[in-house]
Amino acid sequence: MNIDGASSVVLQALTHATSQDTAVLKPAEEQLRQWETQPGFYSVLLNIFNNHMLDVNVRWLAVLYFKNGIDRYWRRVAPHALSEEEKTSLRAGLITNFNEPINQIATQIAVLIAKVARLDCPRQWPELIPILLESVKGQDGLQQHRALLTFYHVTKTLASKRLAQDRRLFQDLASGIYSFACSLWSHHTDCFLQQIYTRDEAAALSSLERTLLSLKVLRKLTVHGFQEPQQNMEVMGFLNAVFERLKQFLECCRQVGPDSTCREKLEKTIILYTKVLLDFLEYHPCAFIPLIQRSLEFAVSYVFTPAGEGVTFERFIVQCMNLIKMIVKNDAYKPAKNIDDSKPESLEAHKIKTAFFTHPTLTEIGRRLVSHYFLLTEEELAMWEEDPESFAVEETGGDSWKYSLRPCTEVLFLDIFHNYSQTLTPVLLDMVQNLQGPTNVEDSVQLLMKDAVYNAVGLAAYELFDNVDFDQWFKNQLLGELQVSHHRYKLIRRRVIWLIGQWISVKFKSDLRPLLYEVILSLMQDPDLVVRIETATTLKLTVDDFEFRTEQFLPYLESIFGLLFQLLQQVTECDTKMQVLHVISCVIERVNIQIRPYVGCLVQYLPLLWKQSEEHNMLRCAILTTLIHLGLGAESKNLYPFLLPVIQLSTDVSQPPHVYLLEDGLELWLVTLENSPAITPELLRIFQNMSALMEMSSENLRTCFQIVNAYIYLSATEFLQNYAESLCRSFCDLLKDITNEGQVQVLKVVEIALKVSPILGAHMFQPLLPAVFRGIVDGERYPVVMSTYLGIMGRVLLQNSSFFSSLLTQMASECSQKMDQLLGNVIEMWVDRMDNITQPERRKLSSLALLSLLPSDNSVIQDKFCGIINICVEALHDVMTEDPETGTFKDCMLMSHFEEPKLSDDEEPPTEQDKRKKLLALEDPVHSVSLQQFVYDKLKAQQALMGDQGFGVLMETVDTELVRQLQEFLQGL
């Protein structure tokens, strides 16, 4: 591409590509895409985005195309890679000046320079860092800022490289520029502080921006630039200076006030200082040991003493708490169980921590956490009143609170309590003691305090196991609190039922459960929605507990389930509906079929809820889970107008929702098939989704195979006639690249098809059978695969002998062998690998199959007679049981009729598929043919064919001990 001639053409295409008119936009994008691989294209783009006279949107687009080109074509090995000559020219052009006037474009240029630096610096681009440092020293404000911005992005990118060689290069760079970076940071910081004290806010904001960028550079250099940073005085000097700077910047917060133009960037800089400490602690815990004392003093002072009043803000408090938490729980700071095995640095750190966390300090931290940071704020109480659902969801861990103060406070409390429980347990129990008895509903301060203390007792439940008799507390105190119905006491009702949920799996006697269910029943009717939602959550924890007993819960089931359904209808937020549905699903799962009399309304409501939740895939996941657990049995066919479209959508990989719904959708599909009394055209049609699912080869493949098997059991003829061909194609593709376990899953489908319909199954899966035959002849090494091969071939040989003959003919032709010779090889391998078969059913099948070759005058079969008898005797040992009274033997696998099992009230009745399998077993030779009688008949027939003398000679080829065992099994016939 000629640069001079092409500039106007590329400029025009970029201009069109910024258009809102798709008719103009699309052709331009296509033209630009074609130019991506043209030599000179990126040089044109560089000229365009460096021309400040052009439209901002066009220049922005030019930068983006350039940046994408680096990702695709800058590496030497990339297809259509840029030439070295062009790259040299581009590198030079990128750093000729740092005077971009538009902030957003300046940032993008800095990022793309960093991308090139990641690939080329320092080897192909040694001049980059020196030029950046020189530009940072310049007097021009804009140039200085842009160079510093680029310097930061380059440093950040180089620091992120993880190969040992790259890390050494970055460490060399860090040692070379660290002094300069420190002086740069110190200079801009001093300028800012001076300007802020003289109230020159405009200049202060400019200096603060440079302070922030230089601090970002220092953070990367400090954390990633030194293997043993504790050996570098400048690094440790900088880290110690961080505490003083933090104090100065916090004081600036007090001085400038909340409305200052500097305030937002000031808070960002303060947070960045704390990140320097946190990152250094994470990556260099041993090097951080000299900073432990100062870090704890600083953080505890600002978070737990009056020193922080008026200067701290929420994000800063969170960072300080994280700093304390990381020091408290850091494994590098804990001595080994055997002190003599401890590292010296671990002992030193432990000593510093022990000296700091004295009894008074821990007591103050514990009390302050609970009595100050655990208190519900005015904003939270207002949210409870105005938007109770959002409050309830956030209290149970909503995303918006992930980085907020409350969860951070609770985690710090737990970590400190766990590490210093001996000191803090009496402190917390004393706080509980001071709040005994009902609290005056007019005393809002005490109500909030009790809520906070009960929160602490719930969080520390496991730590308090030996110190709190929760059963007595529940009966003597908490029950009374739950009976106070005043609307202001809802704070405590909600906290107490939450508290019970925290203790239910820790320490709660089983015989108190009925009393708890009465409490839950009452609170599910509480006038306050938050209390009802919290009660539902505690119900889930209760029925999830391993000590849950269905019989204790049954008297309350109908009422509680009805109230849960009411709650599901009352709540409007997607997250809350999902939460309540999970509770319902959990109850259904635990009480099993006992729920069926009460689910009618829910079943009618779910289609409406599914329709309403079109934009909320996670709620739809909860609906799918509920449908799976409902276990509607054969009655589910009445729901097909709802169920089948749900399954169709959830398992269609061309539909975006499948990303969320697929796993549960497959499970529902399987459950629906297992409970279906008969195939329907709609149910058959859904299987069109399966081909694409097989291609995905995901972790859901096992469920897919179970679905295929369920269709075969349900209606082998219709299913195989419609889908066997596409299934065969999918299986052939899968078998090219699949684990042994996956191979077995594929083969089991074929085996089940042959079991259900021997003639049709063999015909439909004919393309797969030669590979099975070859696997047997070649002696497949993996025992489970070989066992499945023999199971398949046993079905074909026993139940479709004519197909076996044609398959033998085909394989003999392919292998250029005689049929008899090939048959002999198969029998020999079968006998040799019989021990690979562990299932008694398959072992009996093998003996029946090989016996079906008799009577025969074929010399090869007679030659293998001894092996066939050996297999038969082994199988007889597997399946024959002796009647102790008569001394006769009976085949224990015989089934003569189908009996409906007798079930207790809480036992799941057999699915329709279970019934189909039982009926199929009645027709299966394995369960309908006596092996003892079959052996006897086949030997008699062979004897009749050969005559007594010939048969006697044949029997002499069998080991005498085997003959004796055989006669013992056949006596009385």
Secondary structure, DSSP 8 states (H G I E B T S, - for coil): --HHHHHHHHHHHHHHHT-S-HHHHHHHHHHHHHHTTSTTHHHHHHHHHT-TTS-HHHHHHHHHHHHHHHHHH-STTSTT---HHHHHHHHHHHTS------HHHHHHHHHHHHHHHHHHTTTT-TTHHHHHHHHHH-S-HHHHHHHHHHHHHHHHHHHT--SHHHHHHHHHHHHHHHHHHHHHHHHHHHHHHHHHHTT-HHHHHHHHHHHHHHHHHHHHHHHHS-SSGGG-HHHHHHHHHHHHHHHHHHHHHHHH-TT-TTHHHHHHHHHHHHHHHHHHHHH-TTTTHHHHHHHHHHHHHHHHSGGGTTT--HHHHHHHHHHHHHHHH-GGGS--SSGGGS-HHHHHHHHHHHHHS-HHHHHHHHHHIIIIISS--HHHHHHHHH-HHHHHHHHTT-GGGTTSHHHHHHHHHHHHHHHTHHHHHHHHHHHHHTT-S---TT-HHHHHHHHHHHHHHHHTTTTTTTT--HHHHIIIIIHHHHT---GGGHHHHHHHHHHHHHHTTTS--GGGHHHHHHHHHHHTT-S-HHHHHHHHHHHHHHHHSTT--HHHHHHHHHHHHHHHHHHHHH--SHHHHHHHHHHHHHHHHHHGGGGGGG-HHHHHHHHHHHHHTTT-HHHHHHHHHHHHHH--GGGGGGGHHHHHHHHHHHT-TTSTTHHHHHHHHHHHHHHHHHT-SS--HHHHHGGGGHHHHHHHT-TTHHHHHHHHHHHHHHHHHHHHHHHHHHHHHHHHHHHHS--HHHHHHHHHHHHHHHHH-HHHHHHHTGGGHHHHHHHHHHT-SSHHHHHHHHHHHHHHHHH-HHHHHHHHHHHHHHHT--HHHHHHHHHHHHHHTGGG---HHHHHHHHHHHHTT-S---HHHHHTHHHHHHHHHHHHHHHEEE-TTT--EEETT---S-------TTS----HHHHHHHHHHHHSHHHHS-HHHHHHHHHHHHHHHHHHHHHHHHHTTS-HHHHHHHHHHHTT-
